[in-house]
Amino acid sequence: MGRGRVQLKRIENKINRQVTFSKRRSGLLKKAHEISVLCDAEVALIVFSTKGKLFEYSSDPCMERILERYERYSYAERQLVASDQPQTENWTLEHAKLKARLEVLQKNQRNFMGQDLEGLSIKELQNLEHQLDSALKHIRSRKNQIMHESISELHKKDKVLQEQNNTLAKKIKEKEKALAQHAQMEQRGDEMDLTSSALVPHPLETSNIRESSQIRGEGDNEGTPTPTRANAILPSWMLRPSNE
């Protein structure tokens, strides 16, 4: 028996509907790939399941390029055909366009985070892997550049600190040398003061002279010379003989 024609209406059985969706989706993605390869056409296919899950195919590694091209073409066409449409409709179309683009960006972000990868084909996974590798290379290059700049800046700071340290050490040595010379000069000055004070004779005490004169007077009265204290203090040439 031949296969009968399927009546186009909603399948009421949930399981049959899901199986049919999976089969038709695979066939649709296959046909899109075939037409892009055979006819060298740019194809972008977007399918949402009943649960809101996104399935897509793009002949270009980046689907955003095809969507942007479609948006530019459709926007220019709408501007020519319906230039007299109310402003509210333009805002509605702009909102729908931005919403669709936002959904695509969110999906790409989830894919980059390793989420929602079940519906991607091998080619899409390879493109995603290539994009991640390129991003990692760029990140590593930027990280190495920042590290080299930081190391160079630290070397410069270290050199400046070394120069400051050498300058301070030189000033400290000069200060210590100046203090040592000052202390040596003070020590020499004290030694010279001690030497000069030792060379200068002490003045004679008047009390000793007076006492010696009294002792000499008493000796004259008694008629006998008496050794006096002045004789022990004054030199012999400063004393007059008693007989004078």
Backbone torsions as a table, in degrees:
resi	resn	phi	psi	omega
1	MET	NA	136.7	178.5
2	GLY	-78.3	162.9	-178.9
3	ARG	-78.3	128.4	-178.8
4	GLY	-79.1	162.1	-179.7
5	ARG	-74.4	132.2	-178.7
6	VAL	-79.1	130.6	178.3
7	GLN	-77.7	129.3	-176.8
8	LEU	-80.8	94.5	172.4
9	LYS	-156.0	167.1	-176.9
10	ARG	-65.4	132.1	178.6
11	ILE	-79.8	123.6	-175.3
12	GLU	-77.0	-35.1	-179.8
13	ASN	-70.7	124.7	-175.4
14	LYS	-65.6	-40.8	-178.5
15	ILE	-67.8	-46.8	178.6
16	ASN	-62.1	-36.9	179.1
17	ARG	-64.7	-40.6	178.9
18	GLN	-67.6	-40.5	178.4
19	VAL	-65.3	-43.4	178.8
20	THR	-63.0	-38.8	179.3
21	PHE	-63.3	-43.6	-179.6
22	SER	-62.6	-44.6	-179.1
23	LYS	-66.0	-48.6	-178.4
24	ARG	-66.2	-33.3	178.2
25	ARG	-65.7	-44.2	178.1
26	SER	-62.3	-42.2	178.5
27	GLY	-65.1	-38.6	179.5
28	LEU	-65.9	-43.7	177.9
29	LEU	-63.1	-38.1	178.3
30	LYS	-64.7	-44.6	178.8
31	LYS	-63.4	-38.3	178.6
32	ALA	-63.8	-41.7	178.5
33	HIS	-65.1	-40.0	-178.9
34	GLU	-65.2	-43.5	-178.6
35	ILE	-69.2	-31.6	178.0
36	SER	-70.3	-34.5	-179.3
37	VAL	-79.7	-47.7	-175.7
38	LEU	-68.6	-41.6	-174.0
39	CYS	-102.6	1.1	-178.9
40	ASP	53.3	46.6	-178.1
41	ALA	-107.4	152.7	174.9
42	GLU	-88.5	117.5	-174.5
43	VAL	-122.4	133.7	173.3
44	ALA	-131.2	124.5	-176.1
45	LEU	-124.9	129.1	179.9
46	ILE	-128.8	126.7	-179.4
47	VAL	-132.9	130.9	174.7
48	PHE	-111.7	130.3	177.2
49	SER	-77.5	176.4	179.4
50	THR	-65.2	-24.7	177.8
51	LYS	-87.8	1.3	178.4
52	GLY	89.2	10.8	-179.9
53	LYS	-80.2	138.3	-174.4
54	LEU	-96.9	134.9	172.1
55	PHE	-129.1	133.4	-175.1
56	GLU	-144.6	159.8	174.3
57	TYR	-143.9	140.0	179.2
58	SER	-141.2	131.2	176.2
59	SER	-72.3	-23.9	175.9
60	ASP	-92.5	143.0	178.5
61	PRO	-56.3	-28.9	178.6
62	CYS	-114.9	111.0	-178.9
63	MET	-66.6	-26.9	-177.9
64	GLU	-59.1	-31.5	179.1
65	ARG	-64.3	-43.9	179.3
66	ILE	-66.2	-41.7	-180.0
67	LEU	-65.0	-41.5	178.1
68	GLU	-64.2	-38.4	176.5
69	ARG	-64.3	-41.6	178.1
70	TYR	-64.1	-40.9	-179.4
71	GLU	-65.7	-42.1	177.9
72	ARG	-62.8	-43.8	-179.0
73	TYR	-66.3	-47.6	-178.2
74	SER	-67.4	-35.3	179.7
75	TYR	-67.7	-42.5	178.7
76	ALA	-64.8	-40.1	179.0
77	GLU	-65.2	-41.1	178.9
78	ARG	-66.9	-33.7	177.9
79	GLN	-65.9	-35.4	-179.7
80	LEU	-77.0	-41.3	-175.0
81	VAL	-80.2	-43.7	-173.6
82	ALA	-121.0	55.7	179.7
83	SER	-71.1	-17.6	-178.6
84	ASP	-99.2	15.4	178.6
85	GLN	-71.8	152.7	178.6
86	PRO	-63.0	157.2	-179.4
87	GLN	-64.3	-29.7	-179.6
88	THR	-64.3	-37.1	178.6
89	GLU	-67.7	-38.3	177.3
90	ASN	-61.8	-41.7	178.6
91	TRP	-66.2	-34.8	178.2
92	THR	-65.2	-43.6	178.0
93	LEU	-65.3	-40.2	178.3
94	GLU	-63.7	-39.4	178.1
95	HIS	-64.1	-44.5	178.6
96	ALA	-62.7	-39.6	179.6
97	LYS	-64.8	-46.1	179.9
98	LEU	-66.9	-34.9	178.0
99	LYS	-65.0	-43.7	178.4
100	ALA	-63.6	-40.8	179.0
101	ARG	-66.6	-37.9	177.8
102	LEU	-62.7	-41.6	178.9
103	GLU	-63.3	-39.8	178.5
104	VAL	-64.6	-42.7	179.4
105	LEU	-65.0	-40.1	177.7
106	GLN	-64.2	-39.5	178.2
107	LYS	-64.4	-43.2	178.1
108	ASN	-62.7	-37.4	177.8
109	GLN	-64.5	-42.7	177.3
110	ARG	-63.2	-39.5	178.1
111	ASN	-63.9	-40.5	177.9
112	PHE	-64.9	-28.5	177.0
113	MET	-83.4	-0.1	-179.9
114	GLY	85.1	22.0	-178.7
115	GLN	-112.9	156.6	177.5
116	ASP	54.2	47.2	179.8
117	LEU	-95.7	-0.8	-175.1
118	GLU	-66.8	-36.8	-175.2
119	GLY	-87.5	3.0	-177.8
120	LEU	-86.8	143.0	176.7
121	SER	-83.3	176.9	-179.2
122	ILE	-64.6	-40.7	179.3
123	LYS	-64.6	-42.7	178.8
124	GLU	-64.8	-39.1	176.7
125	LEU	-65.1	-38.9	177.3
126	GLN	-64.9	-41.2	176.8
127	ASN	-62.9	-40.9	178.4
128	LEU	-64.3	-41.7	178.4
129	GLU	-63.2	-40.9	178.5
130	HIS	-63.2	-42.4	178.6
131	GLN	-64.0	-40.4	178.6
132	LEU	-66.5	-39.5	177.5
133	ASP	-63.3	-42.8	178.0
134	SER	-62.8	-41.4	178.9
135	ALA	-64.8	-40.6	178.8
136	LEU	-64.6	-40.6	177.5
137	LYS	-62.1	-42.7	178.5
138	HIS	-63.9	-41.2	-180.0
139	ILE	-65.2	-44.6	179.5
140	ARG	-63.8	-40.4	178.3
141	SER	-61.9	-44.1	179.5
142	ARG	-66.3	-38.8	179.4
143	LYS	-64.3	-44.3	178.7
144	ASN	-63.7	-38.1	178.6
145	GLN	-63.3	-44.3	179.5
146	ILE	-65.2	-39.0	179.0
147	MET	-64.7	-42.2	178.4
148	HIS	-63.9	-41.8	178.3
149	GLU	-63.3	-40.1	178.6
150	SER	-65.1	-42.6	179.3
151	ILE	-64.3	-41.8	177.9
152	SER	-62.7	-40.5	178.7
153	GLU	-66.1	-38.7	178.1
154	LEU	-66.6	-37.4	176.6
155	HIS	-62.9	-41.4	178.0
156	LYS	-63.0	-43.4	178.7
157	LYS	-64.3	-39.5	178.6
158	ASP	-63.2	-40.7	178.5
159	LYS	-63.8	-42.8	179.2
160	VAL	-63.5	-42.7	179.3
161	LEU	-65.5	-37.0	177.3
162	GLN	-64.1	-42.2	177.9
163	GLU	-63.7	-42.8	177.4
164	GLN	-63.3	-39.7	178.7
165	ASN	-63.9	-42.8	178.0
166	ASN	-63.8	-39.9	178.6
167	THR	-63.8	-44.3	178.5
168	LEU	-64.2	-40.2	178.5
169	ALA	-63.5	-39.4	178.1
170	LYS	-64.3	-42.5	178.7
171	LYS	-64.5	-39.0	179.4
172	ILE	-64.1	-42.4	178.3
173	LYS	-63.0	-42.9	178.1
174	GLU	-63.0	-39.2	178.8
175	LYS	-65.7	-44.4	178.6
176	GLU	-63.3	-39.3	178.4
177	LYS	-64.1	-41.8	178.8
178	ALA	-65.2	-40.5	177.9
179	LEU	-65.6	-38.6	178.5
180	ALA	-65.4	-42.7	177.5
181	GLN	-63.2	-40.1	179.2
182	HIS	-64.1	-43.4	178.1
183	ALA	-64.9	-37.7	178.2
184	GLN	-65.1	-40.9	177.7
185	MET	-65.0	-39.6	177.3
186	GLU	-64.3	-39.7	178.7
187	GLN	-63.9	-42.4	176.7
188	ARG	-63.2	-38.8	177.9
189	GLY	-62.9	-41.8	177.7
190	ASP	-64.0	-39.3	179.0
191	GLU	-65.0	-40.9	177.9
192	MET	-65.1	-37.7	177.3
193	ASP	-64.1	-41.5	178.5
194	LEU	-64.6	-39.5	179.5
195	THR	-66.1	-44.2	-179.5
196	SER	-66.8	-37.3	177.9
197	SER	-68.9	-27.9	177.9
198	ALA	-75.9	-30.5	-179.5
199	LEU	-78.8	-28.7	-177.7
200	VAL	-76.1	125.3	179.4
201	PRO	-71.0	149.8	178.9
202	HIS	-77.3	141.5	178.4
203	PRO	-68.8	148.0	-179.8
204	LEU	-70.8	141.0	179.8
205	GLU	-83.9	133.4	-178.3
206	THR	-66.8	-30.5	179.9
207	SER	-65.9	-36.3	178.7
208	ASN	-67.2	-39.5	179.8
209	ILE	-65.7	-43.6	-179.7
210	ARG	-62.8	-41.7	-178.6
211	GLU	-65.2	-38.7	179.5
212	SER	-66.5	-35.3	178.7
213	SER	-67.9	-38.5	177.8
214	GLN	-64.8	-42.3	-179.6
215	ILE	-64.9	-36.8	179.5
216	ARG	-68.6	-34.4	178.7
217	GLY	-67.1	-40.5	178.2
218	GLU	-65.6	-35.3	177.8
219	GLY	-65.9	-35.2	177.6
220	ASP	-66.1	-37.7	-179.5
221	ASN	-67.9	-35.7	-178.0
222	GLU	-84.2	-20.2	177.9
223	GLY	86.5	7.4	179.2
224	THR	-126.8	134.5	177.2
225	PRO	-70.2	137.3	-178.2
226	THR	-123.6	130.1	176.3
227	PRO	-62.6	128.7	-176.5
228	THR	-106.5	166.1	177.5
229	ARG	-70.9	-28.5	179.3
230	ALA	-66.4	-30.6	177.7
231	ASN	-63.3	-29.9	179.3
232	ALA	-77.9	-21.2	-177.3
233	ILE	-98.6	-49.3	-176.2
234	LEU	-82.7	148.6	174.2
235	PRO	-70.3	163.1	-171.6
236	SER	-69.3	-28.9	-177.4
237	TRP	-75.2	-15.7	177.9
238	MET	-86.9	-9.9	-179.9
239	LEU	-95.8	134.8	176.9
240	ARG	-84.3	148.6	175.3
241	PRO	-62.4	149.8	-177.4
242	SER	-70.6	-25.3	-178.3
243	ASN	-75.2	-17.6	175.3
244	GLU	-74.9	NA	NA
